[in-house]
Amino acid sequence: MNAPSSVFEHSGVKYYADPLATPKQLMSGATLLLDAVAATVSTLAAGLDDEDGDMAVNPKISAAILWGVLHQVRMASGMTEEASTRTPRG
């Protein structure tokens, strides 16, 4: 069995993919994260469009949301890269 591969790292903390996870499971997890990213960005855009809304009035909320989105995208990217390394070559 191979050592677990890091799929995401932030502030010195590494997150690992389960060594038993299949490429399909990793891709499913990445898709789940990206679906959440799309919904979050859509909600953020709508919130920023409302000039009296909390997100437009308090940019720190929007910044915190965008940092979270960035981390989700990076994690999903790491998961797809890991899935690629686990996909059998024919």
ChimeraX attribute file (.defattr): number of C-alpha atoms within 10 A of each C-alpha:
attribute: neighborCount
match mode: 1-to-1
recipient: residues
	/A:1	5
	/A:2	6
	/A:3	9
	/A:4	13
	/A:5	15
	/A:6	16
	/A:7	18
	/A:8	19
	/A:9	14
	/A:10	10
	/A:11	5
	/A:12	6
	/A:13	9
	/A:14	11
	/A:15	15
	/A:16	17
	/A:17	18
	/A:18	13
	/A:19	12
	/A:20	10
	/A:21	13
	/A:22	15
	/A:23	19
	/A:24	14
	/A:25	14
	/A:26	22
	/A:27	20
	/A:28	16
	/A:29	16
	/A:30	22
	/A:31	16
	/A:32	13
	/A:33	20
	/A:34	18
	/A:35	11
	/A:36	15
	/A:37	21
	/A:38	12
	/A:39	11
	/A:40	16
	/A:41	15
	/A:42	12
	/A:43	12
	/A:44	17
	/A:45	14
	/A:46	14
	/A:47	17
	/A:48	18
	/A:49	12
	/A:50	12
	/A:51	11
	/A:52	11
	/A:53	12
	/A:54	14
	/A:55	20
	/A:56	18
	/A:57	14
	/A:58	12
	/A:59	12
	/A:60	12
	/A:61	13
	/A:62	19
	/A:63	12
	/A:64	11
	/A:65	16
	/A:66	16
	/A:67	11
	/A:68	13
	/A:69	19
	/A:70	13
	/A:71	16
	/A:72	19
	/A:73	18
	/A:74	17
	/A:75	23
	/A:76	24
	/A:77	19
	/A:78	22
	/A:79	27
	/A:80	21
	/A:81	15
	/A:82	22
	/A:83	21
	/A:84	15
	/A:85	11
	/A:86	15
	/A:87	11
	/A:88	8
	/A:89	6
	/A:90	3
